[in-house]
Amino acid sequence: MAAHATAPSSTPSATAEPRSCACASVGGAGTPPEAGPLDLVALGSTCVDQIFTLDDIMRLELTDRSGTSKKYLAIEVSTKLNVRNVAFYPGGSAANIAVDLSFIGLKTAFFGGIGRDPPGQSCKGDFTKNNVNIECLAEFSTATGLSVILITPWGRDRSIMAFKGSSDLYSKDFVKPEVLLRAKCFVWTSLTSDSGIGAIEYCLDLCRANNIMCCGAPSISIIQRRKAEAIKLLQKSKITSLNEEELEALTGQTDIRVGIDILLGWGLTVVQITMGKLGAYLAHCASNKLVRTKPPPVTVTDTTGAGDASMAGLIYGLLNNKEPHICAQYAAAMSAMEIETVGCRKGLPNSLAELEAFIASRPIVQEITPLNP
């Protein structure tokens, strides 16, 4: 649980002058502080997701001599593709986790950067609407992050072109320790700049010193671009949730059980590995349990934000001291509800009662075995 200690005297002021003049304002100007306890602080990116659904795009599949196949979307040069639908939603992994958990009753805060532009103000308004604390939100003259997401007819295929924008300008200068230390749990997601990684490490060090639960949800972007730093940050965390691709990129292992063991060897105590329609594994050291969960049957519409929703469900269960299989049910249900509707957060429950009703109405098959027989 969080110990609301005073930060060391060497801590930089959260209102310190940033290293460049790009920042125009800090911390949700005009929003009154919310001085009560927090369940969760999420540090990472926020952006606007631009979702394009299109049918007439080609897919190529290439196989090399080793038998490894990769799939590619292809657009013929100098051609026009017809887009069937366009939608715009606030997104970003850390933002999604903070909002997802606010939906089901937790008090959450978001730490990150937005631009002083219409997309940034849209993201800021969404936080306010969903009761997410933004005392440590920083606003910059650089544009807000954007993700262009292509939804194609090819099953699970979902390709993303991401612009980090103002998210990469966030630094520890904008972190207010007195806000962070009100939390029970801290979760970080992928910031890939030096200043962003520094902010994550600064928060992890404060949280570890004050017995605050530390969770990491690194995406493929930080793993590919800053692998050594991603590993270091995970080694300072206790809980993580990754998909198969992220696990392989981090550990070099395609065998999920071996990959889990590597992560546990780094000091993590709860590891979730998601596998899409095949479900997920949850390794829980304290109970010595390995939970295999198969997802409930749903109609897959858009998988954007599914991993964030799964992490949110896992964190909810852990914060409420639920048994590992119940934590895994929350994670599976949140993810399943997310993917039935286009856009992050759109299909998620508006209350814990709604989440539990979904779990009660859909079969979630689980197998529990010893983690270390």
Summary of the structure (lengths in Angstrom):
residues: 373
radius of gyration: 20.0
end to end distance: 29.9
largest distance: 60.9
contacts: 1306
relative contact order: 0.14
helix: 34%
strand: 28%
